[in-house]
Amino acid sequence: MVDSSKLLVKEGFINVCQQYGSIKKITLHKRNDENQAFIQFEHNDAALKLLNEKLDLPPFINVSISRRTQKKMESLAFKKENEDVEINNADENLGTFIEENGTNKTTFGTSIYIGPNVSGRSLIEESKQSKMNKKIIHYNLENDDLFGKPLSTKWEKIKEPEFELNYLDFYYRFENCSGGEIKIEKKLSPNLFTGLTTFFNDGDNIQEKLKIISNDIECSDLLDINNLKYGMLVGAFDSATNLYGRGYVTLVAGNSVNIAMSDYGRVINTTKIRVLPNKHTKSPAYSFKVYTKGDYVPQLKKTSYAFKVRSVCNERIVLIMLDENTEIKVQLKKWQPTIEECGVSYIDFKSNSSVELLKLKDMNSVFIRSKEKHHFEFLFSSWNNLAAYCYKNSQPLNREPLYGEIVGFKSTLTNNYARGRIHKFFGDKIYSVKHMDDPFKENINSSEMIELPFEYKSMPVSFLKVGLKNALPYPIQFEAKYLVEHTIGVRLSVHFDEAKAEGWKCVDLNITLVKENLNSILYSLVEPLWLKDDSAEDNNISKFIKYMDLSRIELVEKSVVNMKFVVFHDGVFYMRDKCFGKSFSLLSDMIKEYCSLSLNPYLPHTDEVCLGQFPDGMWYRVICDQMKPGELAKVHSVDLGNIAYLSSRNIKPLPAELLFHPTHVALCILDNSIQITEKSIALLEKYENTDCELTIVKSLGGKNHYLVNCPFIEEILQ
């Protein structure tokens, strides 16, 4: 329903329509020349009644079926007549045809699509699966779950823990035994993992003993978390085994506790703590570290392995692990959890306390640090002591660091000594390191890392990552970026519900100087223009978005990159990087929101970046490569790589808010004299959507065009 007088607001449209039937949903969209309302009735009869009686409405009100509904109706009718013809529900005009003369000349009407049957949805799922696979790290201290909880009490300096059970000798268990089975608990490095024996060949079943210990602990008294002390031996419930076990308190954080499980060789976070019966406080721990001289650990795929006893004495226990036809000589060591495994707390803050904003990447990801005087004095003292230690003890590590290990280093970002955790390994001794006292990460050579003692590793992390209440999930952009830059370093006050255990994770921030809520300011600045009622459209046709306006990643000349070959067309190879799914997930939501409001056909300019609808019914950012009156517009997707010839019904202008994500497609030309015939084009089609390696020879014209060498494609063509 369209009101050309612009007099009707939402309530006015409802009053006009409700006499015909109950309304299920109504959306109002204000434009410069008219007000549009999209109305969905509870029953189809009401809509038909309104259409039949629309002549009774005032002359300034026009009623019609929406284009989307009309397309669905036509699509259903077409399906009934042609049951054997496959058609996409999103648009009955989405199809493919090739003219008999083989040229690219098109008539204005049916859209043409060239390229593999790939959709944004499938690539988003592919990206999620790839991300899940990358989480499987061979040497994982599992500390991501143990960091990030603020202390419930004021932080106090702690000493390195002493685990009495772990120090007791357990060698006598192996003295009169020929072999048994070892269970791998956690891989720590190429030649080190934690584990425990599940049973011995002499009939000693360790798993049954652990169940007995669990049953005894379950019958004992519950302990109040507020009464727990650091280093206390307790019984703790482990959800991974569904059993209670013996362990030491390593960190009381918020309403939960980190416990080093002596019999399992790992640290857990739990809330179920009980008294450990006295009879279980003297027997040695069942877990240990297993060390090999070779890099065998990555090849160990099973969770349990049989072993034979090689030698046993007070100093060491040597076993032979049996991995199919391979015998691996290993040595047992007592398991002593490191501070990385035990966990490091955050500086606690209270509601209404002073904080500073350190970083804001997305609307719901804020890094803040306490500005309370007693906290800041402690932090500066800790940082100065750490820098002084690193300056005096600048000897580098004489080994490769473990994943998750806390090390010292000279930061190129802050130009000072800092501490950080090993995050990723890139090869050639280069590691990604996450700062523990600033929201940064940088790449550090292992030869520049400094080993830190316990007292510097155990200092609490000084900043917190929290969410903003009532914040849109859009990236920070335009005016919001400037606001954040000016707000960093300004004193803020933080507000949250302290009655909730996890209340600190979602906060309100107030700018103290102007007494305004930062969340509300950001909301109004970041909210897309198409959602604002008072937004004015720019009708200046001379202004349109070009490729150079897009955020893009330039490929470096002479570099070697891994990309996906999408399609070959008109002498150009369309190549896509592998970050599309991760980047497109948020972008897709914004495009969908925009296209649900803007429904008018659009005629683009040549070289204009706009939105195009593809066969999967989704809209993507495209560049108009060719536009002639009376013909379809030739476009290619800057994110997918597909080529299409679209009608104006499948094209919409691109709003400025959709420029922030980089492009994902490069247009490549081979740097050789290989002739590409019709026969070789048919051969290339078999390899569409295939990974390959490219060498960037030269960038052409400053856009996304490159001269490349690609052995994979060259071999196919030859």
NORWOLIN-V769802 format. One record per helix or strand of 3 or more residues. SS is the DSSP state (H for helix, E for strand). FROM is the first residue (numbers start at 1). TO is the last residue. Records with the same first field share a line. If there is no record, write none. Layout:
BEGIN
SS->FROM-TO ; FROM-TO
END
This chain:
BEGIN
H->10-17 ; 44-52 ; 54-56 ; 67-81 ; 120-134 ; 143-145 ; 164-167 ; 172-175 ; 206-218 ; 225-227 ; 278-280 ; 297-299 ; 339-342 ; 373-392 ; 446-448 ; 454-457 ; 479-487 ; 503-505 ; 518-526 ; 529-531 ; 547-549 ; 580-595 ; 648-650 ; 656-659 ; 678-685 ; 711-717
E->23-30 ; 35-41 ; 111-114 ; 179-189 ; 192-200 ; 233-238 ; 243-253 ; 256-261 ; 266-270 ; 287-292 ; 304-312 ; 317-323 ; 326-334 ; 354-360 ; 366-370 ; 406-410 ; 417-427 ; 430-435 ; 441-445 ; 463-468 ; 491-495 ; 506-511 ; 560-569 ; 572-576 ; 608-613 ; 619-626 ; 633-637 ; 643-646 ; 651-653 ; 665-670 ; 690-700 ; 705-709
END
